[in-house]
Amino acid sequence: MSKVKVRVVVKLGKDLAKKELHVINRVRRVEFSEFESSKQPIDPKPKAQTWDEIFILVKDSDNRLLAFARLRNIEVEFMDNSYAIFGIATVASVIKGQGYGGILMEKVKEFIVQSRKTAVGFCDYKTSPFYEKCEFEIIRKGSIRFIPRTLDGELVLDGIVDDVFSLQGEDRLIDKIIRSPKENVFIPGARW
Ligand SMILES: CC(C)(COP(=O)(O)OP(=O)(O)OC[C@H]1O[C@@H](n2cnc3c(N)ncnc32)[C@H](O)[C@@H]1OP(=O)(O)O)[C@@H](O)C(=O)NCCC(=O)NCCS
């Protein structure tokens, strides 16, 4: 565990410094290389989704970025009802195994709990134990029930089977999803 003094900063995409974006995009390219989207740098512009997404940053006293995550406001549909949730994405430590990921997820959790919203992210089954340790609820192979749907109603099946890590909000959406295992959750366009 690192003895480095850290602080956690929450900012919108539009307020990210060039240096922060540079590190985020460098780490994304390496850690998420299996996803096409990682090749496209995060470049917040007024019409881009990342402009008003929430970025949670762990930094050291020299302002160096140690770990980061992103939260997107998303509207999903389950059993003909709409739910406004957070999509959790781009969770990464710049230096691993030093406790920065754990510190990051503590703040992510605090932020989500305060919002009272449900939050959902997708992860490889090998990473689920990390989220479990951080007290997120895991739905094994849950991604097969989260179906991307375009505005035209077309379903986009990406074929990637991942676990879902989640936090229950006051809408109790995660309980509802678990109680009705034959029903799918429709998500807008693509995974976040
Ligand atoms: C997953 C990741 C964010 C963890 O960050 P980290 O800074 O290495 O994690 P920490 O050092 O804070 O570890 C916190 C705890 O989780 C455990 N842990 C970390 N990664 C783990 C993993 N993959 N599986 C099981 N446990 C894990 C640690 O052992 C530690 O446990 P402890 O508190 O009992 O000592 C980091 O490994 C990473 O950036 N991975 C690449 C990107 C990625 O896969 N992100 C997730 C996308 S869904």
The ligand as an SDF file (V2000), in Angstrom:
LIG
                    3D

 48 50  0  0  0  0  0  0  0  0999 V2000
   -8.7180   -2.7620  -11.6370 C   0  0  0  0  0  0  0  0  0  0  0  0
   -7.8040   -1.6130  -11.1830 C   0  0  0  0  0  0  0  0  0  0  0  0
   -8.5180   -0.2930  -11.3890 C   0  0  0  0  0  0  0  0  0  0  0  0
   -7.4870   -1.8220   -9.6880 C   0  0  0  0  0  0  0  0  0  0  0  0
   -6.7480   -0.7010   -9.2590 O   0  0  0  0  0  0  0  0  0  0  0  0
   -5.5010   -0.8300   -8.2500 P   0  0  0  0  0  0  0  0  0  0  0  0
   -5.0280    0.5350   -7.9680 O   0  0  0  0  0  0  0  0  0  0  0  0
   -4.5210   -1.8050   -8.7860 O   0  0  0  0  0  0  0  0  0  0  0  0
   -6.2420   -1.4870   -7.0030 O   0  0  0  0  0  0  0  0  0  0  0  0
   -5.8420   -1.3300   -5.4750 P   0  0  0  0  0  0  0  0  0  0  0  0
   -4.3490   -1.3960   -5.3410 O   0  0  0  0  0  0  0  0  0  0  0  0
   -6.4970   -0.1330   -4.9050 O   0  0  0  0  0  0  0  0  0  0  0  0
   -6.4940   -2.6320   -4.8570 O   0  0  0  0  0  0  0  0  0  0  0  0
   -7.5990   -2.5550   -3.9800 C   0  0  0  0  0  0  0  0  0  0  0  0
   -7.9200   -3.9600   -3.5440 C   0  0  0  0  0  0  0  0  0  0  0  0
   -8.4470   -4.6880   -4.6610 O   0  0  0  0  0  0  0  0  0  0  0  0
   -7.6270   -5.8480   -4.9270 C   0  0  0  0  0  0  0  0  0  0  0  0
   -7.5540   -5.9920   -6.3880 N   0  0  0  0  0  0  0  0  0  0  0  0
   -7.0610   -5.1280   -7.2860 C   0  0  0  0  0  0  0  0  0  0  0  0
   -7.2100   -5.6090   -8.5350 N   0  0  0  0  0  0  0  0  0  0  0  0
   -7.8170   -6.8080   -8.4010 C   0  0  0  0  0  0  0  0  0  0  0  0
   -8.2650   -7.7870   -9.3250 C   0  0  0  0  0  0  0  0  0  0  0  0
   -8.1500   -7.6470  -10.6550 N   0  0  0  0  0  0  0  0  0  0  0  0
   -8.8430   -8.9030   -8.8260 N   0  0  0  0  0  0  0  0  0  0  0  0
   -8.9810   -9.0910   -7.4870 C   0  0  0  0  0  0  0  0  0  0  0  0
   -8.6120   -8.1690   -6.5560 N   0  0  0  0  0  0  0  0  0  0  0  0
   -8.0400   -7.0520   -7.0190 C   0  0  0  0  0  0  0  0  0  0  0  0
   -6.2870   -5.5350   -4.3100 C   0  0  0  0  0  0  0  0  0  0  0  0
   -5.6020   -6.7150   -3.9780 O   0  0  0  0  0  0  0  0  0  0  0  0
   -6.6800   -4.7400   -3.0810 C   0  0  0  0  0  0  0  0  0  0  0  0
   -7.1060   -5.5940   -2.0540 O   0  0  0  0  0  0  0  0  0  0  0  0
   -6.7330   -5.3100   -0.5180 P   0  0  0  0  0  0  0  0  0  0  0  0
   -7.4480   -4.0330   -0.1690 O   0  0  0  0  0  0  0  0  0  0  0  0
   -7.2630   -6.5050    0.1950 O   0  0  0  0  0  0  0  0  0  0  0  0
   -5.2540   -5.1560   -0.4840 O   0  0  0  0  0  0  0  0  0  0  0  0
   -6.4460   -1.6470  -11.9370 C   0  0  0  0  0  0  0  0  0  0  0  0
   -5.8920   -2.9240  -11.8530 O   0  0  0  0  0  0  0  0  0  0  0  0
   -6.5130   -1.2510  -13.3970 C   0  0  0  0  0  0  0  0  0  0  0  0
   -6.3590   -0.0790  -13.7360 O   0  0  0  0  0  0  0  0  0  0  0  0
   -6.7090   -2.2450  -14.3000 N   0  0  0  0  0  0  0  0  0  0  0  0
   -6.7020   -2.0060  -15.7260 C   0  0  0  0  0  0  0  0  0  0  0  0
   -7.9500   -1.3240  -16.1840 C   0  0  0  0  0  0  0  0  0  0  0  0
   -9.1920   -2.1080  -15.8530 C   0  0  0  0  0  0  0  0  0  0  0  0
   -9.2790   -3.2960  -16.0840 O   0  0  0  0  0  0  0  0  0  0  0  0
  -10.1790   -1.4090  -15.2870 N   0  0  0  0  0  0  0  0  0  0  0  0
  -11.4470   -1.9580  -14.9450 C   0  0  0  0  0  0  0  0  0  0  0  0
  -12.3510   -1.7940  -16.1050 C   0  0  0  0  0  0  0  0  0  0  0  0
  -13.9650   -2.4540  -15.7780 S   0  0  0  0  0  0  0  0  0  0  0  0
  1  2  1  0
  2  3  1  0
  2  4  1  0
  2 36  1  0
  4  5  1  0
  5  6  1  0
  6  7  2  0
  6  8  1  0
  6  9  1  0
  9 10  1  0
 10 11  2  0
 10 12  1  0
 10 13  1  0
 13 14  1  0
 14 15  1  0
 15 16  1  0
 15 30  1  0
 16 17  1  0
 17 18  1  0
 17 28  1  0
 18 19  1  0
 18 27  1  0
 19 20  2  0
 20 21  1  0
 21 22  1  0
 21 27  2  0
 22 23  1  0
 22 24  2  0
 24 25  1  0
 25 26  2  0
 26 27  1  0
 28 29  1  0
 28 30  1  0
 30 31  1  0
 31 32  1  0
 32 33  2  0
 32 34  1  0
 32 35  1  0
 36 37  1  0
 36 38  1  0
 38 39  2  0
 38 40  1  0
 40 41  1  0
 41 42  1  0
 42 43  1  0
 43 44  2  0
 43 45  1  0
 45 46  1  0
 46 47  1  0
 47 48  1  0
M  END
$$$$
